Amino acid sequence: MLKRRKKTLKVNFFEKGGISNNVTFILFVVLLMIIQIGISLKSEKTIILIRESEKKIFDLQMKSRSLTIKMMGLYKRSVIKAKLKDSELIDSDKLPLIIER
């Protein structure tokens, strides 16, 4: 068996009988090439999906940050006072009491 492998690698495929004697080896190499092409195409699709997901994550992060900034603006005392003008509620001028242990 080992001698046959050595012979397969030493024989020139284009000599008389070289191709017909090594058809199984040639088919095996072609099969490996087809598998390699399939794997590379699948990895490209995966890379494209990862990039799209990263872009969506970045967009969601920016949206979250902008919403956080807007929320922080709503917590301002002047904004709260402006919203309470038309209602019957009033704001207190006293500072909150802090209880410490």
C-alpha positions as CSV (number, residue, x, y, z in Angstrom):
1,M,0.0,0.0,0.0
2,L,2.8,2.4,0.9
3,K,4.6,1.6,-2.4
4,R,1.4,2.4,-4.3
5,R,1.2,5.9,-2.7
6,K,4.8,6.6,-3.6
7,K,4.2,5.5,-7.1
8,T,1.1,7.8,-7.3
9,L,3.0,10.8,-6.3
10,K,6.0,10.1,-8.6
11,V,4.2,9.2,-11.8
12,N,3.6,12.1,-14.2
13,F,-0.2,12.3,-14.9
14,F,0.3,13.2,-18.5
15,E,2.4,10.1,-19.4
16,K,0.9,7.1,-21.0
17,G,-1.5,5.4,-18.4
18,G,-0.9,8.1,-15.8
19,I,-4.4,9.5,-15.7
20,S,-6.2,6.2,-16.0
21,N,-4.2,4.6,-13.2
22,N,-4.8,7.5,-10.8
23,V,-8.5,8.3,-11.5
24,T,-9.4,7.7,-7.8
25,F,-6.7,10.1,-6.6
26,I,-7.7,12.8,-9.2
27,L,-11.4,12.4,-8.2
28,F,-10.4,12.7,-4.5
29,V,-8.5,15.9,-5.1
30,V,-11.4,17.4,-7.1
31,L,-13.8,16.4,-4.3
32,L,-11.6,18.2,-1.8
33,M,-11.5,21.3,-4.0
34,I,-15.3,21.4,-4.3
35,I,-15.6,21.0,-0.5
36,Q,-13.1,23.9,0.0
37,I,-15.0,26.1,-2.4
38,G,-18.3,25.4,-0.5
39,I,-16.7,26.1,2.8
40,S,-15.3,29.4,1.6
41,L,-18.6,30.5,0.2
42,K,-20.4,29.7,3.5
43,S,-17.8,31.6,5.5
44,E,-18.3,34.6,3.2
45,K,-22.0,34.5,3.9
46,T,-21.3,34.3,7.6
47,I,-18.9,37.3,7.4
48,I,-21.6,39.3,5.6
49,L,-24.2,38.4,8.3
50,I,-21.8,39.4,11.1
51,R,-21.1,42.8,9.4
52,E,-24.8,43.4,9.0
53,S,-25.4,42.5,12.7
54,E,-22.6,44.8,13.8
55,K,-24.1,47.6,11.9
56,K,-27.5,47.0,13.4
57,I,-26.0,46.9,16.9
58,F,-24.1,50.2,16.3
59,D,-27.4,51.9,15.1
60,L,-29.2,50.6,18.2
61,Q,-26.4,51.9,20.4
62,M,-26.6,55.3,18.9
63,K,-30.4,55.3,19.2
64,S,-30.1,54.3,22.9
65,R,-27.6,57.1,23.6
66,S,-29.7,59.7,21.9
67,L,-32.8,58.6,23.9
68,T,-30.7,58.7,27.1
69,I,-29.7,62.2,26.4
70,K,-33.3,63.2,25.7
71,M,-34.4,61.5,29.0
72,M,-31.7,63.4,30.9
73,G,-33.1,66.7,29.5
74,L,-36.5,65.8,30.8
75,Y,-35.2,65.4,34.3
76,K,-34.2,69.1,34.5
77,R,-36.0,71.2,37.1
78,S,-36.8,73.9,34.5
79,V,-38.5,71.4,32.2
80,I,-40.5,70.0,35.0
81,K,-41.6,73.5,36.1
82,A,-42.7,74.4,32.5
83,K,-44.8,71.2,32.3
84,L,-46.4,71.9,35.7
85,K,-47.4,75.5,34.8
86,D,-50.8,74.5,33.4
87,S,-51.6,71.9,36.0
88,E,-52.7,72.4,39.6
89,L,-49.5,70.9,40.9
90,I,-46.8,73.1,42.4
91,D,-43.1,72.4,43.0
92,S,-41.5,72.6,46.3
93,D,-38.7,75.1,47.1
94,K,-37.5,73.0,50.1
95,L,-34.6,70.8,49.7
96,P,-35.2,67.1,50.2
97,L,-34.4,65.6,53.6
98,I,-31.5,63.1,53.4
99,I,-31.6,60.4,56.0
100,E,-28.2,58.9,56.9
101,R,-27.3,56.0,59.1
